[in-house]
Amino acid sequence: MARYTGPTTKLSRRFGVSLFGPSKAFERRNFPPGQHGVRAGRKKKSEYAVALGEKQKLRFQYGVLEKQFRGYYEEAARRRGVTGEIMLQLLESRLDNIVYRAGFANTRRAARQLVCHGHVTVNGRKVDIPSCQVKPGDVIKVGAKPSSQQLAVRMTDLTQAMPGSDWLTVDKDKLEVTMSRVPERSEIDPLVNEQLIVELYSR
């Protein structure tokens, strides 16, 4: 299964934001990588470069490759409504993101691994596809195997301070989460301006 496996802190430094969650390495060196890193951040960027950067940030934030990301944009463009907001909702509705938002993993990468290794069920059926689209009313639960339960409990201890999501109903005792509804734009709070991404793909 294709995914980005390169250095995460280097990416965060390139874009100036922590794309993969809290990072002490990024806090220590929050300037662009390379020999001229400190000065490189002062260079004025073109409109295209800014829009491209926004797209790359969102893509890496959710762990999606280019072809798959473009598919999300095209699906959002087909639907009625604000394209940028719908695209964010599609990304938020991914199974690995729901597992992350529920606090069963401390990063989206960890959530992806949890799903890929068969530790998660959707409506009682084991699903090992991280990009699976979750719909309102779907129930996601950590599998009954002791190894699955132990892993999820350990992760929930790490994510206790993480804020909850109003569009999810989480039962940490049962290690279960229900998607109550599709999240609104104000509840997603991405690190990007999605309108610039829409304009980039519309050229």
C-alpha positions as protocol buffer text, in pm:
chain_id: "A"
residue {
  index: 1
  type: MET
  ca { x: 0 y: 0 z: 0 }
}
residue {
  index: 2
  type: ALA
  ca { x: 155 y: 329 z: -112 }
}
residue {
  index: 3
  type: ARG
  ca { x: 224 y: 596 z: 147 }
}
residue {
  index: 4
  type: TYR
  ca { x: 483 y: 859 z: 235 }
}
residue {
  index: 5
  type: THR
  ca { x: 764 y: 703 z: 439 }
}
residue {
  index: 6
  type: GLY
  ca { x: 1017 y: 987 z: 442 }
}
residue {
  index: 7
  type: PRO
  ca { x: 1126 y: 1213 z: 729 }
}
residue {
  index: 8
  type: THR
  ca { x: 828 y: 1386 z: 892 }
}
residue {
  index: 9
  type: THR
  ca { x: 1009 y: 1664 z: 1078 }
}
residue {
  index: 10
  type: LYS
  ca { x: 1179 y: 1776 z: 758 }
}
residue {
  index: 11
  type: LEU
  ca { x: 839 y: 1813 z: 591 }
}
residue {
  index: 12
  type: SER
  ca { x: 699 y: 2009 z: 884 }
}
residue {
  index: 13
  type: ARG
  ca { x: 1000 y: 2240 z: 873 }
}
residue {
  index: 14
  type: ARG
  ca { x: 955 y: 2296 z: 500 }
}
residue {
  index: 15
  type: PHE
  ca { x: 596 y: 2414 z: 545 }
}
residue {
  index: 16
  type: GLY
  ca { x: 646 y: 2586 z: 881 }
}
residue {
  index: 17
  type: VAL
  ca { x: 374 y: 2390 z: 1065 }
}
residue {
  index: 18
  type: SER
  ca { x: 371 y: 2061 z: 1256 }
}
residue {
  index: 19
  type: LEU
  ca { x: 188 y: 1838 z: 1006 }
}
residue {
  index: 20
  type: PHE
  ca { x: 209 y: 1516 z: 1204 }
}
residue {
  index: 21
  type: GLY
  ca { x: 124 y: 1625 z: 1557 }
}
residue {
  index: 22
  type: PRO
  ca { x: 343 y: 1767 z: 1837 }
}
residue {
  index: 23
  type: SER
  ca { x: 714 y: 1736 z: 1765 }
}
residue {
  index: 24
  type: LYS
  ca { x: 1000 y: 1844 z: 1991 }
}
residue {
  index: 25
  type: ALA
  ca { x: 1238 y: 1826 z: 1695 }
}
residue {
  index: 26
  type: PHE
  ca { x: 1021 y: 2074 z: 1502 }
}
residue {
  index: 27
  type: GLU
  ca { x: 997 y: 2306 z: 1803 }
}
residue {
  index: 28
  type: ARG
  ca { x: 1376 y: 2314 z: 1830 }
}
residue {
  index: 29
  type: ARG
  ca { x: 1429 y: 2387 z: 1459 }
}
residue {
  index: 30
  type: ASN
  ca { x: 1113 y: 2546 z: 1320 }
}
residue {
  index: 31
  type: PHE
  ca { x: 1284 y: 2697 z: 1014 }
}
residue {
  index: 32
  type: PRO
  ca { x: 1313 y: 2544 z: 663 }
}
residue {
  index: 33
  type: PRO
  ca { x: 1567 y: 2263 z: 620 }
}
residue {
  index: 34
  type: GLY
  ca { x: 1888 y: 2306 z: 422 }
}
residue {
  index: 35
  type: GLN
  ca { x: 2200 y: 2518 z: 433 }
}
residue {
  index: 36
  type: HIS
  ca { x: 2008 y: 2845 z: 392 }
}
residue {
  index: 37
  type: GLY
  ca { x: 1705 y: 2741 z: 597 }
}
residue {
  index: 38
  type: VAL
  ca { x: 1665 y: 3051 z: 814 }
}
residue {
  index: 39
  type: ARG
  ca { x: 1696 y: 3290 z: 520 }
}
residue {
  index: 40
  type: ALA
  ca { x: 1493 y: 3070 z: 281 }
}
residue {
  index: 41
  type: GLY
  ca { x: 1174 y: 3140 z: 477 }
}
residue {
  index: 42
  type: ARG
  ca { x: 1197 y: 3512 z: 394 }
}
residue {
  index: 43
  type: LYS
  ca { x: 1182 y: 3466 z: 17 }
}
residue {
  index: 44
  type: LYS
  ca { x: 858 y: 3591 z: -138 }
}
residue {
  index: 45
  type: LYS
  ca { x: 653 y: 3314 z: -304 }
}
residue {
  index: 46
  type: SER
  ca { x: 435 y: 3336 z: -614 }
}
residue {
  index: 47
  type: GLU
  ca { x: 58 y: 3277 z: -590 }
}
residue {
  index: 48
  type: TYR
  ca { x: 105 y: 2938 z: -756 }
}
residue {
  index: 49
  type: ALA
  ca { x: 375 y: 2838 z: -507 }
}
residue {
  index: 50
  type: VAL
  ca { x: 153 y: 2936 z: -213 }
}
residue {
  index: 51
  type: ALA
  ca { x: -144 y: 2738 z: -349 }
}
residue {
  index: 52
  type: LEU
  ca { x: 77 y: 2437 z: -424 }
}
residue {
  index: 53
  type: GLY
  ca { x: 216 y: 2453 z: -73 }
}
residue {
  index: 54
  type: GLU
  ca { x: -137 y: 2452 z: 73 }
}
residue {
  index: 55
  type: LYS
  ca { x: -224 y: 2143 z: -129 }
}
residue {
  index: 56
  type: GLN
  ca { x: 92 y: 1962 z: -22 }
}
residue {
  index: 57
  type: LYS
  ca { x: 33 y: 2048 z: 344 }
}
residue {
  index: 58
  type: LEU
  ca { x: -319 y: 1906 z: 339 }
}
residue {
  index: 59
  type: ARG
  ca { x: -209 y: 1598 z: 148 }
}
residue {
  index: 60
  type: PHE
  ca { x: 69 y: 1516 z: 394 }
}
residue {
  index: 61
  type: GLN
  ca { x: -148 y: 1601 z: 694 }
}
residue {
  index: 62
  type: TYR
  ca { x: -395 y: 1325 z: 602 }
}
residue {
  index: 63
  type: GLY
  ca { x: -134 y: 1088 z: 458 }
}
residue {
  index: 64
  type: VAL
  ca { x: -278 y: 1085 z: 105 }
}
residue {
  index: 65
  type: LEU
  ca { x: -81 y: 1052 z: -219 }
}
residue {
  index: 66
  type: GLU
  ca { x: -134 y: 1283 z: -518 }
}
residue {
  index: 67
  type: LYS
  ca { x: -362 y: 1062 z: -730 }
}
residue {
  index: 68
  type: GLN
  ca { x: -587 y: 981 z: -436 }
}
residue {
  index: 69
  type: PHE
  ca { x: -598 y: 1345 z: -326 }
}
residue {
  index: 70
  type: ARG
  ca { x: -706 y: 1458 z: -671 }
}
residue {
  index: 71
  type: GLY
  ca { x: -982 y: 1195 z: -653 }
}
residue {
  index: 72
  type: TYR
  ca { x: -1113 y: 1361 z: -336 }
}
residue {
  index: 73
  type: TYR
  ca { x: -1115 y: 1699 z: -511 }
}
residue {
  index: 74
  type: GLU
  ca { x: -1298 y: 1562 z: -817 }
}
residue {
  index: 75
  type: GLU
  ca { x: -1557 y: 1390 z: -597 }
}
residue {
  index: 76
  type: ALA
  ca { x: -1609 y: 1713 z: -402 }
}
residue {
  index: 77
  type: ALA
  ca { x: -1644 y: 1912 z: -727 }
}
residue {
  index: 78
  type: ARG
  ca { x: -1919 y: 1675 z: -845 }
}
residue {
  index: 79
  type: ARG
  ca { x: -2126 y: 1722 z: -530 }
}
residue {
  index: 80
  type: ARG
  ca { x: -2355 y: 2015 z: -464 }
}
residue {
  index: 81
  type: GLY
  ca { x: -2216 y: 2266 z: -216 }
}
residue {
  index: 82
  type: VAL
  ca { x: -1886 y: 2438 z: -136 }
}
residue {
  index: 83
  type: THR
  ca { x: -1615 y: 2228 z: -302 }
}
residue {
  index: 84
  type: GLY
  ca { x: -1340 y: 2305 z: -50 }
}
residue {
  index: 85
  type: GLU
  ca { x: -1558 y: 2224 z: 249 }
}
residue {
  index: 86
  type: ILE
  ca { x: -1683 y: 1899 z: 95 }
}
residue {
  index: 87
  type: MET
  ca { x: -1325 y: 1794 z: 19 }
}
residue {
  index: 88
  type: LEU
  ca { x: -1230 y: 1847 z: 384 }
}
residue {
  index: 89
  type: GLN
  ca { x: -1537 y: 1648 z: 495 }
}
residue {
  index: 90
  type: LEU
  ca { x: -1437 y: 1358 z: 269 }
}
residue {
  index: 91
  type: LEU
  ca { x: -1086 y: 1359 z: 420 }
}
residue {
  index: 92
  type: GLU
  ca { x: -1226 y: 1377 z: 774 }
}
residue {
  index: 93
  type: SER
  ca { x: -1458 y: 1083 z: 701 }
}
residue {
  index: 94
  type: ARG
  ca { x: -1170 y: 847 z: 627 }
}
residue {
  index: 95
  type: LEU
  ca { x: -1161 y: 552 z: 866 }
}
residue {
  index: 96
  type: ASP
  ca { x: -804 y: 617 z: 981 }
}
residue {
  index: 97
  type: ASN
  ca { x: -893 y: 980 z: 1060 }
}
residue {
  index: 98
  type: ILE
  ca { x: -1201 y: 875 z: 1262 }
}
residue {
  index: 99
  type: VAL
  ca { x: -982 y: 636 z: 1465 }
}
residue {
  index: 100
  type: TYR
  ca { x: -737 y: 923 z: 1524 }
}
residue {
  index: 101
  type: ARG
  ca { x: -1010 y: 1174 z: 1617 }
}
residue {
  index: 102
  type: ALA
  ca { x: -1163 y: 923 z: 1860 }
}
residue {
  index: 103
  type: GLY
  ca { x: -831 y: 907 z: 2047 }
}
residue {
  index: 104
  type: PHE
  ca { x: -757 y: 541 z: 1968 }
}
residue {
  index: 105
  type: ALA
  ca { x: -426 y: 653 z: 1813 }
}
residue {
  index: 106
  type: ASN
  ca { x: -202 y: 949 z: 1888 }
}
residue {
  index: 107
  type: THR
  ca { x: -126 y: 1028 z: 1522 }
}
residue {
  index: 108
  type: ARG
  ca { x: -293 y: 961 z: 1187 }
}
residue {
  index: 109
  type: ARG
  ca { x: 1 y: 738 z: 1097 }
}
residue {
  index: 110
  type: ALA
  ca { x: -60 y: 526 z: 1406 }
}
residue {
  index: 111
  type: ALA
  ca { x: -431 y: 515 z: 1323 }
}
residue {
  index: 112
  type: ARG
  ca { x: -354 y: 400 z: 971 }
}
residue {
  index: 113
  type: GLN
  ca { x: -137 y: 120 z: 1109 }
}
residue {
  index: 114
  type: LEU
  ca { x: -409 y: 19 z: 1355 }
}
residue {
  index: 115
  type: VAL
  ca { x: -656 y: -14 z: 1067 }
}
residue {
  index: 116
  type: CYS
  ca { x: -414 y: -186 z: 827 }
}
residue {
  index: 117
  type: HIS
  ca { x: -330 y: -452 z: 1086 }
}
residue {
  index: 118
  type: GLY
  ca { x: -696 y: -547 z: 1126 }
}
residue {
  index: 119
  type: HIS
  ca { x: -754 y: -408 z: 1475 }
}
residue {
  index: 120
  type: VAL
  ca { x: -1069 y: -214 z: 1379 }
}
residue {
  index: 121
  type: THR
  ca { x: -1426 y: -311 z: 1285 }
}
residue {
  index: 122
  type: VAL
  ca { x: -1697 y: -104 z: 1115 }
}
residue {
  index: 123
  type: ASN
  ca { x: -2054 y: -208 z: 1198 }
}
residue {
  index: 124
  type: GLY
  ca { x: -1921 y: -542 z: 1328 }
}
residue {
  index: 125
  type: ARG
  ca { x: -1709 y: -625 z: 1023 }
}
residue {
  index: 126
  type: LYS
  ca { x: -1330 y: -609 z: 1017 }
}
residue {
  index: 127
  type: VAL
  ca { x: -1204 y: -338 z: 779 }
}
residue {
  index: 128
  type: ASP
  ca { x: -835 y: -296 z: 697 }
}
residue {
  index: 129
  type: ILE
  ca { x: -864 y: -15 z: 440 }
}
residue {
  index: 130
  type: PRO
  ca { x: -763 y: 322 z: 594 }
}
residue {
  index: 131
  type: SER
  ca { x: -936 y: 523 z: 318 }
}
residue {
  index: 132
  type: CYS
  ca { x: -1274 y: 356 z: 381 }
}
residue {
  index: 133
  type: GLN
  ca { x: -1540 y: 629 z: 392 }
}
residue {
  index: 134
  type: VAL
  ca { x: -1736 y: 628 z: 718 }
}
residue {
  index: 135
  type: LYS
  ca { x: -2098 y: 745 z: 703 }
}
residue {
  index: 136
  type: PRO
  ca { x: -2320 y: 899 z: 975 }
}
residue {
  index: 137
  type: GLY
  ca { x: -2453 y: 618 z: 1194 }
}
residue {
  index: 138
  type: ASP
  ca { x: -2157 y: 386 z: 1135 }
}
residue {
  index: 139
  type: VAL
  ca { x: -2007 y: 231 z: 1449 }
}
residue {
  index: 140
  type: ILE
  ca { x: -1629 y: 187 z: 1461 }
}
residue {
  index: 141
  type: LYS
  ca { x: -1493 y: -39 z: 1729 }
}
residue {
  index: 142
  type: VAL
  ca { x: -1156 y: -182 z: 1829 }
}
residue {
  index: 143
  type: GLY
  ca { x: -1148 y: -560 z: 1773 }
}
residue {
  index: 144
  type: ALA
  ca { x: -1209 y: -805 z: 2058 }
}
residue {
  index: 145
  type: LYS
  ca { x: -863 y: -964 z: 2043 }
}
residue {
  index: 146
  type: PRO
  ca { x: -655 y: -897 z: 2357 }
}
residue {
  index: 147
  type: SER
  ca { x: -370 y: -757 z: 2144 }
}
residue {
  index: 148
  type: SER
  ca { x: -607 y: -509 z: 1978 }
}
residue {
  index: 149
  type: GLN
  ca { x: -759 y: -405 z: 2310 }
}
residue {
  index: 150
  type: GLN
  ca { x: -422 y: -359 z: 2481 }
}
residue {
  index: 151
  type: LEU
  ca { x: -289 y: -148 z: 2195 }
}
residue {
  index: 152
  type: ALA
  ca { x: -596 y: 79 z: 2191 }
}
residue {
  index: 153
  type: VAL
  ca { x: -599 y: 120 z: 2571 }
}
residue {
  index: 154
  type: ARG
  ca { x: -232 y: 220 z: 2563 }
}
residue {
  index: 155
  type: MET
  ca { x: -310 y: 476 z: 2293 }
}
residue {
  index: 156
  type: THR
  ca { x: -611 y: 622 z: 2478 }
}
residue {
  index: 157
  type: ASP
  ca { x: -383 y: 687 z: 2776 }
}
residue {
  index: 158
  type: LEU
  ca { x: -158 y: 892 z: 2547 }
}
residue {
  index: 159
  type: THR
  ca { x: -449 y: 1091 z: 2399 }
}
residue {
  index: 160
  type: GLN
  ca { x: -640 y: 1180 z: 2717 }
}
residue {
  index: 161
  type: ALA
  ca { x: -557 y: 1549 z: 2677 }
}
residue {
  index: 162
  type: MET
  ca { x: -671 y: 1553 z: 2314 }
}
residue {
  index: 163
  type: PRO
  ca { x: -990 y: 1758 z: 2259 }
}
residue {
  index: 164
  type: GLY
  ca { x: -1298 y: 1562 z: 2154 }
}
residue {
  index: 165
  type: SER
  ca { x: -1503 y: 1609 z: 1837 }
}
residue {
  index: 166
  type: ASP
  ca { x: -1871 y: 1702 z: 1869 }
}
residue {
  index: 167
  type: TRP
  ca { x: -1960 y: 1510 z: 1552 }
}
residue {
  index: 168
  type: LEU
  ca { x: -1833 y: 1185 z: 1703 }
}
residue {
  index: 169
  type: THR
  ca { x: -1980 y: 991 z: 1997 }
}
residue {
  index: 170
  type: VAL
  ca { x: -1690 y: 819 z: 2170 }
}
residue {
  index: 171
  type: ASP
  ca { x: -1713 y: 548 z: 2438 }
}
residue {
  index: 172
  type: LYS
  ca { x: -1356 y: 492 z: 2556 }
}
residue {
  index: 173
  type: ASP
  ca { x: -1460 y: 218 z: 2797 }
}
residue {
  index: 174
  type: LYS
  ca { x: -1599 y: 10 z: 2510 }
}
residue {
  index: 175
  type: LEU
  ca { x: -1332 y: 144 z: 2269 }
}
residue {
  index: 176
  type: GLU
  ca { x: -1614 y: 240 z: 2035 }
}
residue {
  index: 177
  type: VAL
  ca { x: -1697 y: 551 z: 1831 }
}
residue {
  index: 178
  type: THR
  ca { x: -2008 y: 640 z: 1632 }
}
residue {
  index: 179
  type: MET
  ca { x: -2008 y: 903 z: 1359 }
}
residue {
  index: 180
  type: SER
  ca { x: -2312 y: 1112 z: 1454 }
}
residue {
  index: 181
  type: ARG
  ca { x: -2299 y: 1347 z: 1156 }
}
residue {
  index: 182
  type: VAL
  ca { x: -2072 y: 1501 z: 894 }
}
residue {
  index: 183
  type: PRO
  ca { x: -1842 y: 1762 z: 1052 }
}
residue {
  index: 184
  type: GLU
  ca { x: -1890 y: 2132 z: 974 }
}
residue {
  index: 185
  type: ARG
  ca { x: -1609 y: 2347 z: 837 }
}
residue {
  index: 186
  type: SER
  ca { x: -1557 y: 2520 z: 1173 }
}
residue {
  index: 187
  type: GLU
  ca { x: -1506 y: 2181 z: 1345 }
}
residue {
  index: 188
  type: ILE
  ca { x: -1237 y: 2057 z: 1109 }
}
residue {
  index: 189
  type: ASP
  ca { x: -983 y: 2337 z: 1156 }
}
residue {
  index: 190
  type: PRO
  ca { x: -725 y: 2229 z: 896 }
}
residue {
  index: 191
  type: LEU
  ca { x: -380 y: 2386 z: 868 }
}
residue {
  index: 192
  type: VAL
  ca { x: -456 y: 2524 z: 520 }
}
residue {
  index: 193
  type: ASN
  ca { x: -673 y: 2758 z: 316 }
}
residue {
  index: 194
  type: GLU
  ca { x: -868 y: 2501 z: 113 }
}
residue {
  index: 195
  type: GLN
  ca { x: -1001 y: 2765 z: -126 }
}
residue {
  index: 196
  type: LEU
  ca { x: -650 y: 2809 z: -267 }
}
residue {
  index: 197
  type: ILE
  ca { x: -639 y: 2434 z: -337 }
}
residue {
  index: 198
  type: VAL
  ca { x: -970 y: 2450 z: -523 }
}
residue {
  index: 199
  type: GLU
  ca { x: -840 y: 2743 z: -730 }
}
residue {
  index: 200
  type: LEU
  ca { x: -519 y: 2550 z: -803 }
}
residue {
  index: 201
  type: TYR
  ca { x: -708 y: 2250 z: -941 }
}
residue {
  index: 202
  type: SER
  ca { x: -953 y: 2476 z: -1129 }
}
residue {
  index: 203
  type: ARG
  ca { x: -680 y: 2632 z: -1346 }
}
